Amino acid sequence: MKRVLFFALLFLLLDLSQKPALADDISLNVSPSVLKIQAKPPADIWAPFTIKDQSDQPITLTIGYKAIDPQASQNGNVIFVKNGQPIPGEDKKIFEKMQVVDDNNNSQNTISLGPKQSAHLRLHIILPSDETNSDYYFSLIFLENTLGINQNSTNNINEDQSTSSKIQTGIAVNVLLAIGDQSSIQGTINTFSTPFLRESGPVPFSLIVFNNGAHFISPHGQILIKNMFGQTIGRVTIPSTTILAGTGRTFTNNSFVDPTIYGSSNTTSQNSPVLIWPEQFLLGMYTATLSLTLSPNGPMYARTIHFFAFPLNYLLSLCILIVIILLIYLRVKKKMS
Amino acid sequence: MIKLCRSNKERQMKTNKNKEPNVLIITYCLLLITAVFHFPSIANADTLSNGNYSIDVGNIDTNPQPTQIPPPKNQVLGISTPQPEFTTGPNYTVNTSNDSFSINVLQNTVDYGILSSTNPVIRTSGISFSDPKFGAEILTYENRPLESAKNDIIQNTSCDNGDCSSFTAAVWTNTLTYGFGYRCDSQDPTLCDPQFANSNYFKQYPEDSLNEQAEPLMINNGNTHQNKAVITYKVNIPGTQKVTAYYNSITYLAVPGF
């Protein structure tokens, strides 16, 4: 009987101890992460998106706009315009022409979300007919409200003299807004190259495309690799990305982080931004043809490069093996005779 | 003697018999409590209602039904699927990345406790973000250095050699080096600043009150699925520092790439 009691107690103890530990975590979600808007004035634009509080506590978020520096952010990592600097683009008051509205079309500067609650919002932009043609790149920022955690407030002074840092969480949605005629799309392939001579794969291709047009573009394309017999033996899909107006973009399909973005000169552990063809064994002359379309309506560009592969290490090893076998054969033959 | 022993045993057996029902009752109660707490969560009802509607269902079949698996679609090489158009209106088009993006910060407050001189306090907290289509980054800054209600300040650390700043990391191990700083560690060496590959390297937070630009804490270009990092906070004060409570606010802003 004591044994039964013991197991019952143990089971109860284990059962109670399995309750999840509740942490004061903050979790926010937005969908989608990027809004690409192309408009021709006059236009009344409505761009829907959703924000969700995924944590178990309520949160109040302040909504704001922050302009992106296109030159510093050309490879897709957002760097904001420095505080106090004017926003890039013709209309310096573009943010006054937009607001975030809820389902009832009420403008929102702050939004309160309960635990696990999501809110469907829309970015409403009104462009008058005389709006000048220009591109605007900015982030719509949702920042946890710090009104209740003002450190100067005496309400927050902890009597036990305990020092602390309040963590403020925020999340952003990127907005790429192109205003004006979309027909004048211009670009140049600044770089398409790979080392001419190589021993083996994988093969890295450097591809830099510059957008000379007035608006952002989203090119699509591929690199087809043919061997010396004209057979297509490889294909590298160029990832669909956006090139901002007046900037160039280095395409990559491998893990790459621009070291300068951290503000440091330490580049030792970095990869270079390249498109990788993962083929390992290569022999002979190869032709790589790049086909790139800057938009669904064109223009389309093509460029061809060649490279030669010779597996020197494999052949040297093979030669050494043949020589060793030959020597053994000759010695055995000599002894036999 | 034998008789005495027997009478003792009989007495013990009688008392045990009296105790047994009590033990049984306790055991049954415990098992009942365990069972009640163990199965509280799922309630399958066949009537749903509120003030405006009521739905009655005769029975609910909770057995999984066989679902028809759609045949796989053939992929044609060289033709990429066009991105779905999200919304359009007169004179405008909105295309989206068709994804979602999230940030998760495991603590909303970092408590350093009561500080004592030349006794560094180290705290850690976790931070992560989801893997969006075009990569993402987390930017960070502080509203100001740790400050008391009477405006006493714990300065941001300048590290052992006096070289570290909001964009340069440096070693900080000396207990006679004072201030406040942070470092970032992740399993993927490219996620945090590569300067943190060296252990005991710390940085300052950029200061919003000085109009300093937010600095990237973590960057993912969309090619790695490791998006978790541990942030280590370090505070050390000299003997001359007033022992009181100091506060500041540290911001982590998750920004998707494009």
Chai-1 contact restraints between the chains, C-beta under 6 A:
chainA,res_idxA,chainB,res_idxB,connection_type,confidence,min_distance_angstrom,max_distance_angstrom,comment,restraint_id
A,M1,B,V23,contact,1.0,0.0,6.0,A-B,restraint_1
A,V4,B,T27,contact,1.0,0.0,6.0,A-B,restraint_2
A,L5,B,T27,contact,1.0,0.0,6.0,A-B,restraint_3
A,A8,B,T27,contact,1.0,0.0,6.0,A-B,restraint_4
A,A8,B,L30,contact,1.0,0.0,6.0,A-B,restraint_5
A,A8,B,L31,contact,1.0,0.0,6.0,A-B,restraint_6
A,F11,B,T34,contact,1.0,0.0,6.0,A-B,restraint_7
A,L12,B,L30,contact,1.0,0.0,6.0,A-B,restraint_8
A,L12,B,T34,contact,1.0,0.0,6.0,A-B,restraint_9
A,D15,B,T34,contact,1.0,0.0,6.0,A-B,restraint_10
A,D15,B,H38,contact,1.0,0.0,6.0,A-B,restraint_11
A,A23,B,L106,contact,1.0,0.0,6.0,A-B,restraint_12
A,D24,B,N108,contact,1.0,0.0,6.0,A-B,restraint_13
A,D25,B,L106,contact,1.0,0.0,6.0,A-B,restraint_14
A,I26,B,V105,contact,1.0,0.0,6.0,A-B,restraint_15
A,I26,B,N108,contact,1.0,0.0,6.0,A-B,restraint_16
A,S27,B,N104,contact,1.0,0.0,6.0,A-B,restraint_17
A,L28,B,I103,contact,1.0,0.0,6.0,A-B,restraint_18
A,N29,B,S100,contact,1.0,0.0,6.0,A-B,restraint_19
A,N29,B,S102,contact,1.0,0.0,6.0,A-B,restraint_20
A,V30,B,F101,contact,1.0,0.0,6.0,A-B,restraint_21
A,S31,B,S100,contact,1.0,0.0,6.0,A-B,restraint_22
A,P32,B,T96,contact,1.0,0.0,6.0,A-B,restraint_23
A,P32,B,S97,contact,1.0,0.0,6.0,A-B,restraint_24
A,P32,B,N98,contact,1.0,0.0,6.0,A-B,restraint_25
A,P32,B,D99,contact,1.0,0.0,6.0,A-B,restraint_26
A,S33,B,S97,contact,1.0,0.0,6.0,A-B,restraint_27
A,S33,B,D99,contact,1.0,0.0,6.0,A-B,restraint_28
A,S33,B,F101,contact,1.0,0.0,6.0,A-B,restraint_29
A,S33,B,P132,contact,1.0,0.0,6.0,A-B,restraint_30
A,S33,B,P256,contact,1.0,0.0,6.0,A-B,restraint_31
A,V34,B,S97,contact,1.0,0.0,6.0,A-B,restraint_32
A,V34,B,F258,contact,1.0,0.0,6.0,A-B,restraint_33
A,L35,B,T96,contact,1.0,0.0,6.0,A-B,restraint_34
A,K36,B,N95,contact,1.0,0.0,6.0,A-B,restraint_35
A,I37,B,V94,contact,1.0,0.0,6.0,A-B,restraint_36
A,Q38,B,T93,contact,1.0,0.0,6.0,A-B,restraint_37
A,A39,B,N91,contact,1.0,0.0,6.0,A-B,restraint_38
A,A39,B,Y92,contact,1.0,0.0,6.0,A-B,restraint_39
A,K40,B,N91,contact,1.0,0.0,6.0,A-B,restraint_40
A,A43,B,N91,contact,1.0,0.0,6.0,A-B,restraint_41
A,A43,B,Y92,contact,1.0,0.0,6.0,A-B,restraint_42
A,I45,B,Y92,contact,1.0,0.0,6.0,A-B,restraint_43
A,A47,B,V94,contact,1.0,0.0,6.0,A-B,restraint_44
A,G76,B,F134,contact,1.0,0.0,6.0,A-B,restraint_45
A,G76,B,G257,contact,1.0,0.0,6.0,A-B,restraint_46
A,G76,B,F258,contact,1.0,0.0,6.0,A-B,restraint_47
A,N77,B,E137,contact,1.0,0.0,6.0,A-B,restraint_48
A,N77,B,G257,contact,1.0,0.0,6.0,A-B,restraint_49
A,V78,B,V255,contact,1.0,0.0,6.0,A-B,restraint_50
A,K82,B,Q213,contact,1.0,0.0,6.0,A-B,restraint_51
A,N83,B,N211,contact,1.0,0.0,6.0,A-B,restraint_52
A,S139,B,V255,contact,1.0,0.0,6.0,A-B,restraint_53
A,T146,B,S249,contact,1.0,0.0,6.0,A-B,restraint_54
A,Q151,B,Y247,contact,1.0,0.0,6.0,A-B,restraint_55
A,I157,B,A149,contact,1.0,0.0,6.0,A-B,restraint_56
A,N158,B,A245,contact,1.0,0.0,6.0,A-B,restraint_57
A,Q161,B,I114,contact,1.0,0.0,6.0,A-B,restraint_58
A,Q161,B,T244,contact,1.0,0.0,6.0,A-B,restraint_59
A,Q161,B,A245,contact,1.0,0.0,6.0,A-B,restraint_60
A,S162,B,G113,contact,1.0,0.0,6.0,A-B,restraint_61
A,S162,B,I114,contact,1.0,0.0,6.0,A-B,restraint_62
A,S162,B,A245,contact,1.0,0.0,6.0,A-B,restraint_63
A,T163,B,Y112,contact,1.0,0.0,6.0,A-B,restraint_64
A,T163,B,L115,contact,1.0,0.0,6.0,A-B,restraint_65
A,T163,B,A245,contact,1.0,0.0,6.0,A-B,restraint_66
A,T163,B,Y246,contact,1.0,0.0,6.0,A-B,restraint_67
A,S164,B,T109,contact,1.0,0.0,6.0,A-B,restraint_68
A,S164,B,D111,contact,1.0,0.0,6.0,A-B,restraint_69
A,S165,B,V110,contact,1.0,0.0,6.0,A-B,restraint_70
A,S165,B,N248,contact,1.0,0.0,6.0,A-B,restraint_71
A,S165,B,I250,contact,1.0,0.0,6.0,A-B,restraint_72
A,K166,B,T109,contact,1.0,0.0,6.0,A-B,restraint_73
A,K166,B,S249,contact,1.0,0.0,6.0,A-B,restraint_74
A,I167,B,V105,contact,1.0,0.0,6.0,A-B,restraint_75
A,I167,B,N108,contact,1.0,0.0,6.0,A-B,restraint_76
A,I167,B,I250,contact,1.0,0.0,6.0,A-B,restraint_77
A,Q168,B,S249,contact,1.0,0.0,6.0,A-B,restraint_78
A,Q168,B,T251,contact,1.0,0.0,6.0,A-B,restraint_79
A,T169,B,V105,contact,1.0,0.0,6.0,A-B,restraint_80
A,T169,B,Y252,contact,1.0,0.0,6.0,A-B,restraint_81
A,G170,B,L253,contact,1.0,0.0,6.0,A-B,restraint_82
A,I171,B,I103,contact,1.0,0.0,6.0,A-B,restraint_83
A,I171,B,A254,contact,1.0,0.0,6.0,A-B,restraint_84
A,A172,B,V255,contact,1.0,0.0,6.0,A-B,restraint_85
A,N174,B,P256,contact,1.0,0.0,6.0,A-B,restraint_86
A,N174,B,F258,contact,1.0,0.0,6.0,A-B,restraint_87
A,H220,B,S80,contact,1.0,0.0,6.0,A-B,restraint_88
A,T242,B,F258,contact,1.0,0.0,6.0,A-B,restraint_89
A,S255,B,T190,contact,1.0,0.0,6.0,A-B,restraint_90
A,S255,B,N223,contact,1.0,0.0,6.0,A-B,restraint_91
A,S255,B,T224,contact,1.0,0.0,6.0,A-B,restraint_92
A,F256,B,N221,contact,1.0,0.0,6.0,A-B,restraint_93
A,V257,B,T190,contact,1.0,0.0,6.0,A-B,restraint_94
A,V257,B,I219,contact,1.0,0.0,6.0,A-B,restraint_95
A,I261,B,P216,contact,1.0,0.0,6.0,A-B,restraint_96
A,Y262,B,D193,contact,1.0,0.0,6.0,A-B,restraint_97
A,Y262,B,P216,contact,1.0,0.0,6.0,A-B,restraint_98
A,G263,B,F167,contact,1.0,0.0,6.0,A-B,restraint_99
A,S264,B,Q195,contact,1.0,0.0,6.0,A-B,restraint_100
A,N266,B,P194,contact,1.0,0.0,6.0,A-B,restraint_101
A,N266,B,Q195,contact,1.0,0.0,6.0,A-B,restraint_102
A,S269,B,P189,contact,1.0,0.0,6.0,A-B,restraint_103
A,S269,B,P194,contact,1.0,0.0,6.0,A-B,restraint_104
